[in-house]
Amino acid sequence: MTNISKEQVKHVADLARLEVSEEEADMLKDQLSEIITYAELLNELDTTDVEPITHASDLKNVLRKDEPASWITKEEALKNAPDQKDGLFRVPSILE
């Protein structure tokens, strides 16, 4: 098991600007040592014939084809506008 010292935990906590008590430092020291020990087990695996991947699954993003659609005309869009001028919507001013 890889041993991480309490000083190393406090140093990393200081770099991350985290306040860590003595009890938390002891707990984190043990937990981080266990995590590193598990990660070292993965180094023992033979991965010579394994291709690197970017995602855990083969799912691909399926997008619809981008085709132009028919749109309403400017006159149809402005037909129900409460206030319009020169072919544009008019809205109340919010600046004084």
C-alpha positions in Angstrom: 0.0 0.0 0.0 1.3 3.4 -1.0 1.7 5.6 2.1 0.7 9.3 1.9 1.8 11.4 4.8 -0.4 13.8 6.7 1.9 16.6 5.6 1.3 15.7 1.9 -2.5 15.8 2.5 -2.2 19.2 4.3 0.1 20.5 1.5 -2.5 19.5 -1.2 -5.3 21.0 0.9 -3.3 24.2 1.2 -2.8 24.3 -2.6 -6.6 23.8 -3.1 -7.2 26.5 -0.4 -9.1 24.0 1.8 -9.1 24.0 5.5 -8.5 20.5 6.8 -8.6 19.5 10.5 -6.2 16.9 12.0 -9.0 14.3 12.0 -9.9 15.0 8.4 -6.2 14.8 7.4 -5.9 11.4 9.0 -9.1 10.2 7.3 -8.0 11.6 3.9 -4.5 10.1 4.2 -6.0 6.6 4.6 -8.6 7.1 1.8 -6.0 8.5 -0.7 -3.6 5.7 0.1 -6.4 3.2 -0.7 -7.2 4.9 -4.0 -3.6 5.0 -5.1 -3.2 1.3 -4.1 -6.2 0.4 -6.3 -4.9 2.5 -9.2 -1.5 0.7 -8.9 -3.4 -2.6 -9.4 -4.6 -1.3 -12.7 -1.0 -0.9 -13.8 -0.5 -4.7 -13.6 -3.1 -5.3 -16.4 -1.7 -6.3 -19.8 -3.0 -3.7 -22.3 -0.7 -4.3 -25.2 -3.6 -5.3 -27.6 -6.2 -2.9 -26.3 -7.0 0.1 -28.4 -7.3 3.4 -26.6 -10.9 4.8 -26.5 -12.3 8.2 -25.9 -15.7 7.0 -24.5 -16.9 3.9 -22.7 -19.6 3.2 -25.2 -19.8 3.2 -29.0 -22.8 5.6 -29.0 -22.7 8.3 -31.6 -24.6 11.6 -31.6 -27.3 11.3 -34.3 -28.3 14.7 -35.7 -31.0 15.4 -38.2 -30.0 16.6 -41.6 -29.9 20.4 -41.8 -32.3 21.3 -44.5 -34.0 24.7 -45.2 -37.6 24.9 -44.1 -40.4 27.2 -45.2 -40.8 30.2 -42.9 -43.5 32.7 -42.5 -43.1 36.0 -44.2 -42.3 39.3 -42.4 -45.9 40.5 -43.0 -47.3 37.3 -41.4 -45.0 37.7 -38.4 -45.9 41.3 -37.9 -49.7 40.7 -38.4 -50.5 40.2 -34.7 -47.9 42.6 -33.4 -49.4 45.2 -31.1 -47.0 47.9 -32.3 -44.8 48.0 -35.4 -42.9 50.5 -37.5 -41.0 50.2 -40.7 -41.5 46.4 -40.8 -40.0 45.9 -37.2 -41.5 45.1 -33.8 -41.7 48.1 -31.5 -41.3 47.6 -27.8 -41.4 50.0 -24.9 -38.1 51.6 -24.0 -36.4 50.3 -20.9 -33.7 53.0 -20.7 -34.3 56.4 -19.4 
